[in-house]
Amino acid sequence: MTGRKGLLIMAARSETGRAGSGASDVYEVDWREELDGDRLREECGIFGIHNHPDAAAIVALGLHALQHRGQEAAGIVSFDGRVFHSERRMGLVGDSFSDLATIERLKGRAAIGHVRYSTTGETILRNVQPLFAELESGGLAVAHNGNLTNGLLLRRQLVRDGAICQSTSDTEAILHLVARSRHVRMVDRLMDALRQIEGGYALVMLTNKKLIGARDPLGIRPLVLGELDGRYILASESCALDIIGARFVRDIDNGEMVVISDDGVESIRFAKAQPMRPCIFEYIYFARPDSVVNGKNVYAVRKSIGVELAKEAPAGADIVVPVPDSGVPAALGFAQEAGLPFEMGIIRNHYVGRTFIQPTQSVRELGVRMKHSANRAAIEGKRIVLVDDSLVRGTTSMKIVRMMREAGAREVHFRIASPPITHPDFYGIDTPEKEKLLAATHDLEGMRRVIGADSLAFLSIGGLYRAMGEESRNAASPQFTDHCFTGDYPTPLTDLAIASPRQMAILAEAD
Ligand code: SF4
């Protein structure tokens, strides 16, 4: 389910030759790691608005603000009171939804949208969301951020019972479960479906009359409610409200479904109340720094993380250099706590993703320089401490250390503003297999040698929780989902379990 390969840059070379075109083939290149660096990837952003004359245009703006959560594809579904309209495209929101003709085809006063980065299911058009189906109780469009940890089992059971799947995405199981529910009202059917799915998920859904949002029983993935001139909005992050001047109302609670209609906002619990355990990596890397996630400003949290890191792992250095962009707030906090100058010793090129350069080996070698380049004037002859938000495979860190040395740095110390990543994710984050995680296969000294730094240190899990404003991690009931660091998975990993030989035998039988 995780650690998939492939990136979309070359899609344009299909018959249309344009990014954002509908018809495309996927050319599998592992550029992502080369160009975007060695990162975990949040896999999707969702947005929806109810009862607004420019619903589709507003959704396109909201998705644009959530582009950091998925760059491979985007889609919008609207409802004009009679018909649902759907436009799904490969590529960036700006490439696909900036032409008026497309927005005008998306008629109606209600619409939802999705930006995609795939964890399950290939990046093919039929997997681009929102997914839509006409059901007995009316049309239903679904946009999903997260990953179902029993999606495979549900799909197998549904196919065995005769379901015909249009995509290879786990999200489609939700549509089938709603279709098969014996309840009459759409809301009751949705509740029925939500009680059968497991994992981390935030959902925005559109029916004939309603905009509906739901957040998994632990609140692993984020979802917020906003309001614009009396119209209600659902979005993955508050930054998508800011871009349209909407007011932040509140976070959707864990295990809560909100039903937005002309009568206002109705809140329904579909899961028993329990302490929320949001994904702690949203604060470390995924969410935009200007977002407020579960009441915490992401930028402020990242600065606090840098302060804790400087307290725990000071470095004998002359300057602090962030690995841009996500390492900047933590490096600022580190520099302030350490009393060292903060220098932009690495300059990031923000237009790398748009290149159509063929990946020849020599270009691959240059890969990291396309994204980052050394600011020699700031670092030559200096002992530098690099600060980055996380270290996954170590490939980018290794190249950045080499680049700093080649640019004249006297010493290169590396400080990681999160604990070592030792376990893969199954809740909607694209992580490599365990054996590809550097910290899962090397001890600290081994990792230091691999990346070639003079010293290396990670923030401790205790330091991370202090930066989150907690005294310490409550081992009995952790305040956050943090299993990529701790291996403490918050829900059963049903699909992983079905991989057992006995399960595989049953499943093979089902094919
Ligand atoms: S493993 Fe847990 S903490 Fe890490 S990214 Fe995934 S959901 Fe978040």
Boltz pocket constraint, residues with backbone or C-beta under 6 A from the ligand:
constraints:
  - pocket:
      binder: B
      contacts: [[A, 40], [A, 200], [A, 220], [A, 278], [A, 279], [A, 280], [A, 281], [A, 282], [A, 423], [A, 424], [A, 425], [A, 426], [A, 427], [A, 429], [A, 481], [A, 482], [A, 483], [A, 484], [A, 485]]
      max_distance: 6.0
